[in-house]
Amino acid sequence: MSTIERAGTWQLGDRIVNRFGYGAMQLAGPGVFGPPRDPDAARAVLRAAVENGVNHIDTSDFYGPHVTNRLIRDALHPYRDGLRLVTKIGARRDGQGAWLPAFSRAELIGAVHDNLRNLGLEALDVVNLRSMFSVEGPAEGSLDEPLAVLAELREKGLVRHIGLSNVTPTQVRDARRSVPIVCVQNHYNLVHRHDDALIDELARDGIAYVPFFPLGGFSPLQSATLSAVAARLAATPMQVALAWLLQRAPNILVIPGTSSPAHLRENLAAAALELPDEAVAQLDRIG
């Protein structure tokens, strides 16, 4: 069994994926805007991730924009059998890199076609609809119209499965009444745990939960308790934070991102880290 396989698997749409995946956001330039300083290194990280067993890559055409998808295509196309590329739509970038809503019918359809073209695909495995009622976090609002557009694109064969991102529990439940939802991608980590009840609800129904910013995002996790547990286990704090997520619930799929091959190897090693019960109890008290 490889290191990454020790984290187990979960159903994502019509395929089983390893629970340890890769998030491509950091492959773009600073602020997820523009090209990376070293495109060759970015492509090398992507190839290394797949060679080490990653078969779930999270991306979006508004990363860059267009940058990460083109890097993924350059590095990995033609894609290995079983590799699942998950993208998201619902936002766009302006000329200064600001994140703006892109929820109209024309914008959603255009975003799907942009993803298809830049990834070199005829159909997208999973498309997450990202709610943009607030750029600060989930906010209530109806997703009926954009979900109807995605359902139409699924009927046309351009989208295979639909997910949600940056959403409230109410939006998840409402969406599931109208279309099958295969995953929910929200901000969640050791210290940001607003979705505890939602994770358990989705686990009961076999739906994947994919935490973004699993290591804190642009501000890495800081905790004396986390550092102390990591020291006792001869691991890094970030490895412990990833291991905690994997042990938190069986439906959690982690997608830590990096543009460094060395950091990628460090992240992947967390798949084999088993936290003892006393460590989990300590870490649980952080949230």
C-alpha positions in Angstrom: 0.0 0.0 0.0 1.4 3.4 -1.0 1.6 6.3 1.5 -1.4 8.1 0.0 -3.6 5.0 -0.1 -3.3 4.7 3.7 -5.7 7.7 4.0 -8.4 5.6 2.3 -10.9 6.4 -0.4 -14.4 7.9 -0.9 -17.0 8.1 -3.6 -16.9 11.3 -5.7 -19.6 11.2 -8.3 -19.4 7.9 -10.2 -15.7 7.2 -9.2 -13.8 6.3 -6.1 -10.9 8.7 -5.4 -8.1 8.7 -2.9 -9.0 10.9 0.0 -5.7 12.8 -0.3 -5.9 15.1 -3.3 -4.2 18.2 -4.5 -5.5 21.8 -4.8 -4.0 23.8 -7.8 -4.8 27.3 -6.6 -1.2 28.0 -5.5 0.1 27.3 -8.9 -0.9 30.8 -10.1 0.9 33.9 -9.3 0.7 36.0 -6.0 -2.9 36.5 -4.9 -3.9 33.6 -7.3 -3.5 36.1 -10.1 -1.2 36.0 -13.1 1.4 33.3 -14.0 3.8 31.6 -11.6 7.4 32.7 -11.4 8.5 29.2 -12.5 6.0 27.4 -14.8 8.3 24.4 -15.2 8.3 23.9 -11.4 4.5 24.2 -11.3 4.2 21.5 -14.0 6.7 19.3 -12.1 4.6 19.6 -8.9 1.5 18.4 -10.8 3.3 15.5 -12.3 4.8 14.5 -8.9 1.3 14.6 -7.3 -0.1 12.2 -9.9 2.9 9.9 -9.8 2.5 9.7 -6.0 -1.2 8.5 -6.3 -3.2 11.7 -6.4 -6.3 11.1 -8.5 -8.3 14.1 -7.4 -7.2 17.6 -8.4 -9.2 20.7 -7.6 -8.9 23.7 -9.9 -10.8 26.6 -11.5 -10.5 28.7 -14.6 -10.7 31.8 -12.4 -7.3 30.8 -10.8 -5.0 33.1 -12.7 -7.4 33.4 -14.5 -6.9 30.5 -16.9 -3.4 29.9 -15.6 -3.8 26.7 -13.5 -6.0 24.9 -16.0 -3.5 25.5 -18.7 -0.7 24.3 -16.5 -2.7 21.2 -15.7 -3.3 20.5 -19.4 0.4 21.1 -20.3 1.6 18.8 -17.5 -0.9 16.0 -17.5 -2.8 15.8 -20.8 -3.7 13.2 -22.0 -5.0 12.4 -18.5 -4.5 9.1 -16.7 -7.5 6.8 -16.4 -9.1 7.5 -13.0 -7.9 11.1 -12.6 -10.7 13.3 -11.5 -10.5 17.0 -12.2 -12.9 19.1 -10.2 -13.4 22.7 -11.1 -15.7 25.5 -10.0 -17.6 28.4 -11.5 -19.6 31.3 -10.2 -16.8 33.9 -9.9 -14.6 35.9 -12.2 -11.5 38.2 -11.8 -11.2 41.8 -12.9 -8.0 43.4 -14.2 -6.7 44.0 -10.7 -7.4 40.5 -9.5 -10.5 41.2 -7.5 -13.0 38.4 -7.0 -16.4 39.2 -8.5 -19.7 37.2 -8.8 -20.4 35.6 -12.2 -23.8 34.1 -11.7 -25.7 35.0 -14.9 -26.7 32.3 -17.4 -24.2 33.6 -20.0 -21.4 33.8 -17.4 -22.0 30.3 -16.1 -22.2 28.7 -19.6 -19.1 30.7 -20.7 -17.2 29.5 -17.6 -17.9 25.9 -18.3 -16.7 26.3 -21.9 -13.6 28.1 -20.6 -12.8 25.2 -18.3 -13.4 22.6 -21.0 -11.1 24.4 -23.5 -8.3 25.2 -21.1 -8.3 21.7 -19.6 -8.6 20.0 -22.9 -11.8 18.1 -22.0 -15.1 17.3 -23.7 -16.9 17.0 -20.4 -16.1 18.2 -16.9 -16.1 15.5 -14.2 -17.4 17.7 -11.4 -18.3 21.4 -11.4 -18.8 23.1 -8.1 -21.1 26.1 -8.1 -19.4 28.7 -5.9 -21.8 31.0 -4.1 -20.7 34.6 -4.3 -23.4 36.3 -2.2 -20.5 37.3 0.0 -16.7 37.2 -0.7 -16.1 36.9 3.0 -17.8 33.6 3.4 -21.1 31.7 2.9 -24.3 33.9 2.9 -27.9 33.0 2.3 -29.4 33.4 -1.1 -31.2 31.3 -3.7 -29.1 29.1 -5.9 -32.0 27.8 -7.9 -31.3 29.7 -11.2 -27.6 28.9 -11.5 -28.2 25.3 -10.5 -30.8 25.1 -13.2 -28.2 26.2 -15.7 -25.7 23.6 -14.5 -28.4 20.9 -14.6 -29.1 21.9 -18.3 -25.4 21.6 -19.1 -25.3 18.2 -17.4 -28.2 17.1 -19.6 -26.1 18.2 -22.6 -23.2 16.1 -21.5 -20.8 19.0 -20.7 -20.9 18.4 -17.0 -21.1 15.0 -15.4 -21.7 15.9 -11.7 -22.5 19.0 -9.7 -21.1 20.2 -6.4 -21.4 23.3 -4.2 -18.8 25.7 -2.7 -18.9 28.4 -0.1 -22.4 27.6 0.9 -24.6 27.4 3.9 -26.3 24.2 5.2 -29.7 25.6 4.1 -28.3 26.1 0.6 -27.0 22.6 0.6 -30.3 21.1 1.6 -32.3 23.2 -0.9 -29.9 22.3 -3.7 -30.2 18.6 -3.0 -34.0 18.8 -3.5 -33.4 19.9 -7.1 -30.2 18.2 -8.3 -27.9 15.4 -7.1 -25.0 17.0 -5.2 -21.8 14.9 -5.1 -19.6 17.2 -2.9 -19.6 20.3 -0.8 -16.4 22.5 -0.7 -16.3 25.0 2.2 -13.8 26.7 4.4 -13.0 24.2 7.2 -9.9 23.3 9.2 -8.7 22.6 12.7 -9.6 26.1 14.0 -12.5 27.0 11.6 -15.2 24.4 12.4 -18.5 26.0 11.6 -19.5 23.0 9.4 -19.1 20.2 11.9 -22.8 19.3 11.8 -23.0 19.6 8.0 -20.0 17.3 7.6 -21.7 14.6 9.7 -25.0 15.0 7.8 -23.2 14.6 4.4 -21.2 11.6 5.7 -24.5 9.8 6.5 -25.6 10.3 2.9 -22.3 9.4 1.3 -21.5 12.9 0.0 -17.9 14.1 0.0 -16.9 17.2 1.9 -13.8 19.0 0.6 -12.4 21.6 3.0 -10.7 24.6 1.3 -7.9 26.3 3.3 -7.3 23.1 5.2 -4.0 24.6 6.5 -5.4 28.1 7.1 -5.1 29.5 3.6 -3.2 32.8 3.2 -2.6 32.8 7.0 -1.2 29.4 8.0 -2.7 27.8 11.2 -1.0 29.0 14.4 -1.6 27.1 17.7 0.7 26.3 20.6 -1.3 23.1 21.1 -0.9 22.1 17.5 2.8 22.7 17.6 3.1 20.7 20.9 1.3 17.7 19.4 3.4 17.8 16.3 6.6 17.8 18.3 5.5 14.8 20.3 4.7 12.9 17.1 7.9 14.0 15.2 5.7 15.6 12.6 5.2 19.1 11.3 2.1 21.1 12.5 0.7 21.1 9.0 1.0 17.3 8.7 -0.9 17.0 12.0 -3.6 19.4 10.8 -4.1 17.3 7.7 -4.1 14.1 9.6 -6.7 15.5 11.9 -9.0 16.3 9.0 -8.6 12.8 7.6 -9.5 11.3 11.0 -12.4 13.9 11.6 -14.8 12.1 9.2 -14.5 9.5 6.4 -16.1 11.7 3.8 -13.5 14.5 4.1 -11.2 14.8 1.0 -8.2 16.9 1.6 -6.7 19.1 -1.2 -3.7 20.9 0.2 -2.0 23.0 -2.4 1.6 23.9 -3.0 4.0 25.0 -5.7 7.0 23.3 -4.1 7.9 19.6 -4.8 9.4 19.3 -1.3 6.3 20.8 0.3 4.2 18.4 -1.7 6.2 15.4 -0.3 5.8 16.8 3.2 2.0 17.1 2.7 1.6 13.6 1.3 3.4 12.1 4.2 0.5 13.2 6.4 -1.6 10.5 4.8 0.3 7.9 6.8 0.2 9.8 10.1 -2.1 8.2 12.7 -3.1 10.5 15.6 -3.5 8.8 18.9 -6.8 9.4 20.8 -5.2 11.8 23.3 -3.8 13.9 20.5 -7.1 14.1 18.8 -8.8 15.1 22.1 -6.3 17.9 22.5 -6.7 19.1 19.0 -10.5 19.0 19.2 -10.4 21.5 22.0 -8.7 24.1 19.7 -11.9 24.6 17.5 
